[in-house]
Amino acid sequence: PTLIKAETKEYSIDIRLEKTGEVWLDSFLKKEAENSTSEFKKFATGEDIEDLRKVMDNPDFKYTFSATGKIGPRSGDLLSYRIDAYEFTGGAHGNPSVSTYVFDRTTKKERILETFFVEGSNYLTKISELVRPKIHRDRCLWYGEDDPEYTCPKEIDPYIIEGTEPKKENFTNFLISDEGITFVFSAYQVGP
């Protein structure tokens, strides 16, 4: 794997990226990780950390950033890649996030969602209409696992509606397989 590690008095960084076997792609992914690392370092080396250590009553507190990248499904010449990241900068808990990429190994370019649909096809509305009830059902099943008395509401949660509005930014994370498209949502995008 590609490893990026850094440890200072202010922060700890641990990034692990599974190699794809494609030199151009591994180079692209490493550069993306280095850019994220650089942004995090800029944030983490500010003067605020000393104040945060006092508030938290923890003189050894460090900001942390970790990420793991894995090859996702493939379909023909398309290869999906997923990076799960976690950033902790103080507070009650850290912030998980996800980034996905779909690459065409023939053209050696990243493919964005709109390139899979006919222009003017209103694809975002159709995707939104398909995704909302699925997320609602999945959430009901998940809540019901821990609480046998749980009754799934008929109305779809406003968080789900907002996070799946037919906007490009709501559907940037997806993976392609022979079975179709899987959309991936970051924490808090479709729920509290």
Secondary structure as the mmCIF struct_conf table of DSSP 4:
data_model
#
loop_
_struct_conf.conf_type_id
_struct_conf.id
_struct_conf.beg_label_comp_id
_struct_conf.beg_label_asym_id
_struct_conf.beg_label_seq_id
_struct_conf.end_label_comp_id
_struct_conf.end_label_asym_id
_struct_conf.end_label_seq_id
STRN STRN1 THR A 2 GLU A 7
BEND BEND1 LYS A 9 GLU A 10
STRN STRN2 TYR A 11 LEU A 17
BEND BEND2 GLY A 21 GLY A 21
HELX_RH_AL_P HELX_RH_AL_P1 VAL A 23 ALA A 44
TURN_TY1_P TURN_TY1_P1 THR A 45 THR A 45
BEND BEND3 GLY A 46 GLY A 46
TURN_TY1_P TURN_TY1_P2 GLU A 47 GLU A 47
HELX_RH_AL_P HELX_RH_AL_P2 ASP A 48 MET A 56
TURN_TY1_P TURN_TY1_P3 ASP A 57 ASP A 57
TURN_TY1_P TURN_TY1_P4 PRO A 59 ASP A 60
STRN STRN3 TYR A 63 SER A 75
TURN_TY1_P TURN_TY1_P5 GLY A 76 ASP A 77
STRN STRN4 LEU A 78 PHE A 88
BEND BEND4 GLY A 90 HIS A 93
STRN STRN5 ASN A 95 ASP A 104
TURN_TY1_P TURN_TY1_P6 ARG A 105 LYS A 108
STRN STRN6 LYS A 109 GLU A 110
HELX_RH_3T_P HELX_RH_3T_P1 LEU A 113 PHE A 116
BEND BEND5 PHE A 117 PHE A 117
TURN_TY1_P TURN_TY1_P7 GLU A 119 GLY A 120
BEND BEND6 SER A 121 SER A 121
HELX_RH_AL_P HELX_RH_AL_P3 TYR A 123 ASP A 146
TURN_TY1_P TURN_TY1_P8 PRO A 148 GLU A 149
BEND BEND7 LYS A 154 GLU A 155
HELX_LH_PP_P HELX_LH_PP_P1 ILE A 156 ASP A 157
HELX_RH_AL_P HELX_RH_AL_P4 PRO A 158 GLY A 163
TURN_TY1_P TURN_TY1_P9 THR A 164 THR A 164
BEND BEND8 GLU A 165 PRO A 166
HELX_RH_3T_P HELX_RH_3T_P2 LYS A 168 PHE A 171
STRN STRN7 PHE A 174 SER A 177
TURN_TY1_P TURN_TY1_P10 ASP A 178 GLU A 179
STRN STRN8 GLY A 180 PHE A 183
TURN_TY1_P TURN_TY1_P11 ALA A 187 GLN A 189
BEND BEND9 VAL A 190 VAL A 190
#
